């Protein structure tokens, strides 16, 4: 099972409602603010 940790804030993510696909991988977010931040600059959070 894929570990669901918000790449922006580091919190554990309980649901799969907020996701972004980047580089062939799904990223999960705890809230819309973190998702929007990731979507603006995914390279910052995927290095």
C-alpha positions as CSV (number, residue, x, y, z in Angstrom):
1,X,0.0,0.0,0.0
2,X,1.3,3.5,-1.0
3,X,2.2,5.6,2.0
4,X,0.0,8.7,2.1
5,X,1.9,11.6,3.4
6,X,1.2,15.2,2.3
7,X,4.4,16.3,0.5
8,X,3.8,19.9,1.4
9,X,3.3,19.8,5.2
10,X,4.3,16.2,6.0
11,X,1.0,15.3,7.7
12,X,-0.6,11.8,7.3
13,X,-3.4,11.8,4.8
14,X,-6.5,9.8,5.7
15,X,-8.6,10.2,2.5
16,X,-7.9,10.2,-1.2
17,X,-10.1,13.1,-2.2
18,X,-7.3,15.6,-2.9
19,X,-4.7,14.2,-5.3
20,X,-2.3,15.3,-8.0
21,X,-0.6,13.2,-10.5
22,X,3.0,14.2,-11.2
23,X,5.8,12.2,-12.9
24,X,3.5,9.2,-13.0
25,X,3.0,9.1,-9.2
26,X,-0.1,10.1,-7.2
27,X,0.4,12.6,-4.4
28,X,-2.2,13.1,-1.7
29,X,-3.0,16.2,0.4
30,X,-4.6,16.9,3.7
31,X,-6.3,20.1,2.5
32,X,-6.8,22.2,-0.6
33,X,-4.2,24.8,0.3
34,X,-1.4,22.1,0.3
35,X,-2.7,20.8,-3.0
36,X,-2.7,24.2,-4.6
37,X,0.9,24.9,-3.3
38,X,2.1,21.6,-4.7
39,X,0.4,22.2,-8.1
40,X,2.1,25.6,-8.4
41,X,5.6,24.1,-8.0
42,X,5.7,20.3,-7.8
43,X,9.5,20.2,-8.3
44,X,10.0,21.8,-4.9
45,X,8.2,18.9,-3.2
46,X,9.4,15.9,-5.3
47,X,13.2,16.2,-5.2
